[in-house]
Amino acid sequence: MDLKKNIMDWTNVNLESGYEKSQNLMDGYTFEQLLLEVYCNLKEENLTPEEIKKHALSVFKAKYSEAIEILDSNLINITNYAKNERI
């Protein structure tokens, strides 16, 4: 099996591919993930609402930044696809 066929290039998303077009631009973040990260990354003395919020906000910012990078890398693809859909 050729694994390269299954690797998605996030810097050049193929919007003709149903699979690639259906991928999330920004990853979700569940309470379960947050709780696991809090358990693994925050020491007992830092287990406060403020520290949990600080941690969650840092994750949100990282996910947002990554989504913006993906968007920026694909703006030409998105524009071209949208224009072709109107024809």
LINURCOR-V720892 format. One record per residue. N is the residue number from 1. NEAR is the number of other ideal C-beta (glycine too) atoms within 12 Angstrom. Layout:
n->N near->NEAR
n->N near->NEAR
This chain:
n->1 near->5
n->2 near->6
n->3 near->7
n->4 near->8
n->5 near->12
n->6 near->11
n->7 near->13
n->8 near->21
n->9 near->18
n->10 near->22
n->11 near->17
n->12 near->19
n->13 near->27
n->14 near->22
n->15 near->26
n->16 near->14
n->17 near->17
n->18 near->9
n->19 near->14
n->20 near->24
n->21 near->19
n->22 near->12
n->23 near->19
n->24 near->16
n->25 near->24
n->26 near->20
n->27 near->18
n->28 near->14
n->29 near->24
n->30 near->12
n->31 near->12
n->32 near->11
n->33 near->19
n->34 near->22
n->35 near->17
n->36 near->15
n->37 near->21
n->38 near->24
n->39 near->15
n->40 near->11
n->41 near->20
n->42 near->23
n->43 near->12
n->44 near->10
n->45 near->7
n->46 near->15
n->47 near->16
n->48 near->14
n->49 near->12
n->50 near->12
n->51 near->19
n->52 near->21
n->53 near->16
n->54 near->19
n->55 near->28
n->56 near->24
n->57 near->16
n->58 near->19
n->59 near->25
n->60 near->20
n->61 near->16
n->62 near->18
n->63 near->21
n->64 near->18
n->65 near->16
n->66 near->21
n->67 near->22
n->68 near->16
n->69 near->17
n->70 near->26
n->71 near->20
n->72 near->17
n->73 near->18
n->74 near->27
n->75 near->19
n->76 near->16
n->77 near->25
n->78 near->22
n->79 near->14
n->80 near->18
n->81 near->20
n->82 near->15
n->83 near->12
n->84 near->12
n->85 near->12
n->86 near->8
n->87 near->7
